[in-house]
Each structure stands twice: as C-alpha cells, then as structure tokens.
Amino acid sequence: MDPAFVLVHSLLLGPLTWAPVAARLADLGKAAVVPSLVDVADVDDPPFWPGIAAEVSDAVSHLPREQPIVLVAHSNAGPFVPVLVQASRRPVAGCMFVDARLPSRTGVTPAASPERLEHLRTRVIEGRLPRWTTWWAEDDVALLFPDPQTRSTVSAEQPRLPLSYYEQQIPVPPGWDDRPCGYVLFGPPYDDMAREAEMRGWDVAEVGGGHLHQLVDPDAVTARIVAMTKRWGSSAD
C-alpha cells in the first residue's frame, strides 16, 4: 500500500499552509493528512511535544491500519519529527523536511538557541509572542504569499505562542532516522540546514522560492515531494 503523506505545519502558522499541496496530492490519487496544531500551545506549560505527537497520531487514525506514512515537516515543525516517529502507531516510511529546522543528531533539540530565546523575550506581551507575520517588515511578508486573500486566510489562523514554547527541550529518540530522510530547500536562511542534511547522507533537493513557497507554487513543491519519495521506494526495491 502506498504511504499517506502527513503534512505537518509550522507551529507558528496553521494547516492552511499545506492545504494547496494536500489538494494536489489528492488530485494525484495520494492520501494526504494535515493535522491542525494551532491549539497545542494554548496552555502555557511546556513541554508541548507530547501534545503535538498526540495530535498527529489522532489525525492519521482514520487511515487503514496497515498504511504507512511519510512525515513532511515545514519550518519549525522539523525538530518534532523524531518524537512523531516514536509515537507513530503505524510504519513511518520516510521523513521529509521542507525549508525546516533539523533535529539534533542525538540527545535533545532546543526549541530555540540561547541567542534567539533572548531576542524573543524582548517581544513578549503578557507571556505570549505576537503572530509570526508581524515579526517582519511588511514588504518582506507580502512576498511570501501568492495573493492578498491567501495571506488573509493563512494569517488569521496563526496562534500566539507562549515564550515557554521556545524554552522546551525536544527529545531525539535513537533510531528515528533508520529510514529514508530528505530535505527540500526553498532558499536562505535554510541553506545551512540543507547542507547539514546532505552531510547526514540524506536526499536533498531545491525548489527556489520564499519560506511559504508551498502556497506560491504548490504544483512544483508537490512534484518534488512525490519525486523524492519515489526515489526512496526505488532504492528499497
């Protein structure tokens, strides 16, 4: 049975960031699941990774029991992939990182570096951070979206994360990457992550664009995701 694609959105955004790719996958006759994680950090107490793993497991529970999954994580969902693999009640056929942070090789992954955490503390209002699209200059944000309507709908579902989200340490269970792993790069500043993925021996590909390129050109992003997983299947034959 072909694997289902589990499209995991950035915790700073919402499931609509993956909706166009999910629709393209469905058009190709492929199963796609987009868990919603926007409420996971409603409670301020970390860690949040157990709730993220539980939400993803629940989202795929309707799939046939024997159907494997491919985890596809965007942006800051990347560090949660190891715990998603560990929590999965079905086979994980592969893990793909799309313009995403990578988890540490072993031990734990800090949700933010000390320097980033110190910067974020200056932005907190009543314990929570502003919505992500307000962190950047207007001209830069506008370029991330294909049109004003998409920007409006995607921006509306952004959560305001508590600072404690960035204070958590995310476990890296051993053996999580004993399966095909790959990286799809859109562009800077994630080119460093793509180079690290290449050093780990992973499959690496590029679809040039901004950080939300899956909204701008879902056809190209879908094609790259499907092509990479087909290569994984071929190498396993």
ZITA-V746104 format. One record per pair of residues at least 12 apart in sequence whose ideal C-beta (glycine too) atoms are under 7 Angstrom apart, sorted by the first residue. I is the first residue (numbers start at 1). GAP is how many residues later the second one is. If there is no record, write none. Layout:
BEGIN
i=I gap=GAP
i=I gap=GAP
END
This chain:
BEGIN
i=1 gap=63
i=1 gap=65
i=1 gap=66
i=2 gap=28
i=3 gap=64
i=3 gap=65
i=3 gap=66
i=3 gap=67
i=3 gap=90
i=4 gap=27
i=4 gap=28
i=4 gap=29
i=4 gap=56
i=4 gap=59
i=4 gap=63
i=4 gap=65
i=5 gap=20
i=5 gap=25
i=5 gap=26
i=5 gap=27
i=5 gap=65
i=5 gap=67
i=6 gap=27
i=6 gap=29
i=6 gap=50
i=6 gap=54
i=6 gap=63
i=6 gap=64
i=6 gap=65
i=6 gap=66
i=7 gap=14
i=7 gap=15
i=7 gap=25
i=7 gap=27
i=7 gap=65
i=8 gap=27
i=8 gap=48
i=8 gap=63
i=8 gap=64
i=8 gap=65
i=8 gap=66
i=8 gap=69
i=9 gap=28
i=9 gap=65
i=9 gap=68
i=10 gap=64
i=10 gap=65
i=10 gap=66
i=10 gap=67
i=11 gap=26
i=11 gap=29
i=11 gap=30
i=11 gap=65
i=11 gap=66
i=11 gap=150
i=11 gap=154
i=12 gap=64
i=12 gap=120
i=12 gap=146
i=12 gap=149
i=13 gap=119
i=13 gap=141
i=13 gap=145
i=14 gap=22
i=14 gap=24
i=14 gap=140
i=14 gap=143
i=14 gap=144
i=15 gap=19
i=15 gap=21
i=16 gap=137
i=16 gap=138
i=16 gap=141
i=17 gap=57
i=17 gap=137
i=17 gap=195
i=17 gap=197
i=17 gap=198
i=18 gap=16
i=18 gap=196
i=19 gap=15
i=20 gap=194
i=20 gap=195
i=20 gap=198
i=21 gap=193
i=21 gap=197
i=21 gap=200
i=21 gap=201
i=22 gap=12
i=24 gap=194
i=24 gap=195
i=24 gap=198
i=25 gap=197
i=28 gap=198
i=31 gap=32
i=33 gap=26
i=33 gap=27
i=35 gap=20
i=35 gap=21
i=35 gap=24
i=37 gap=15
i=37 gap=18
i=38 gap=119
i=38 gap=121
i=40 gap=12
i=40 gap=15
i=41 gap=118
i=41 gap=120
i=41 gap=121
i=41 gap=124
i=44 gap=83
i=44 gap=118
i=44 gap=120
i=45 gap=119
i=46 gap=118
i=46 gap=119
i=46 gap=121
i=46 gap=122
i=47 gap=121
i=48 gap=117
i=48 gap=120
i=49 gap=31
i=49 gap=34
i=49 gap=119
i=49 gap=121
i=52 gap=28
i=53 gap=30
i=53 gap=31
i=53 gap=34
i=56 gap=28
i=57 gap=30
i=57 gap=31
i=57 gap=32
i=60 gap=30
i=65 gap=25
i=67 gap=23
i=68 gap=22
i=68 gap=23
i=68 gap=24
i=68 gap=25
i=69 gap=19
i=69 gap=21
i=69 gap=23
i=69 gap=24
i=70 gap=23
i=70 gap=24
i=70 gap=26
i=70 gap=159
i=71 gap=13
i=71 gap=14
i=71 gap=21
i=71 gap=24
i=71 gap=25
i=72 gap=24
i=72 gap=26
i=72 gap=153
i=73 gap=24
i=73 gap=25
i=73 gap=27
i=74 gap=24
i=74 gap=25
i=74 gap=26
i=75 gap=24
i=75 gap=25
i=75 gap=136
i=76 gap=25
i=77 gap=23
i=78 gap=19
i=78 gap=22
i=78 gap=23
i=78 gap=24
i=78 gap=25
i=79 gap=22
i=79 gap=24
i=79 gap=30
i=79 gap=32
i=79 gap=91
i=80 gap=90
i=81 gap=14
i=81 gap=22
i=82 gap=21
i=82 gap=89
i=82 gap=90
i=82 gap=91
i=82 gap=94
i=83 gap=87
i=83 gap=88
i=83 gap=90
i=85 gap=91
i=86 gap=87
i=86 gap=90
i=92 gap=87
i=93 gap=86
i=94 gap=85
i=94 gap=86
i=94 gap=87
i=94 gap=135
i=94 gap=138
i=95 gap=82
i=95 gap=84
i=95 gap=86
i=96 gap=86
i=96 gap=88
i=96 gap=129
i=96 gap=132
i=97 gap=86
i=97 gap=100
i=98 gap=86
i=98 gap=116
i=99 gap=86
i=99 gap=87
i=99 gap=91
i=99 gap=112
i=100 gap=93
i=101 gap=92
i=102 gap=91
i=102 gap=94
i=102 gap=95
i=103 gap=69
i=104 gap=68
i=106 gap=66
i=107 gap=65
i=108 gap=61
i=108 gap=62
i=108 gap=63
i=108 gap=64
i=109 gap=61
i=109 gap=63
i=110 gap=59
i=111 gap=54
i=111 gap=55
i=111 gap=56
i=111 gap=57
i=111 gap=59
i=112 gap=54
i=117 gap=49
i=117 gap=50
i=120 gap=43
i=120 gap=46
i=121 gap=42
i=124 gap=39
i=127 gap=35
i=127 gap=36
i=128 gap=32
i=128 gap=33
i=128 gap=34
i=129 gap=31
i=129 gap=32
i=129 gap=34
i=130 gap=30
i=131 gap=24
i=131 gap=27
i=131 gap=29
i=132 gap=26
i=133 gap=22
i=133 gap=25
i=143 gap=67
i=144 gap=66
i=144 gap=67
i=144 gap=68
i=145 gap=67
i=145 gap=70
i=146 gap=69
i=146 gap=70
i=150 gap=65
i=154 gap=61
i=180 gap=23
i=180 gap=52
i=181 gap=21
i=182 gap=20
i=182 gap=21
i=182 gap=22
i=182 gap=46
i=183 gap=14
i=183 gap=19
i=183 gap=21
i=184 gap=21
i=184 gap=23
i=184 gap=40
i=184 gap=41
i=185 gap=19
i=185 gap=21
i=186 gap=21
i=186 gap=22
i=186 gap=23
i=186 gap=24
i=186 gap=25
i=186 gap=27
i=187 gap=21
i=187 gap=22
i=187 gap=23
i=203 gap=25
i=203 gap=28
i=205 gap=19
i=205 gap=23
i=207 gap=13
i=207 gap=14
i=207 gap=17
END
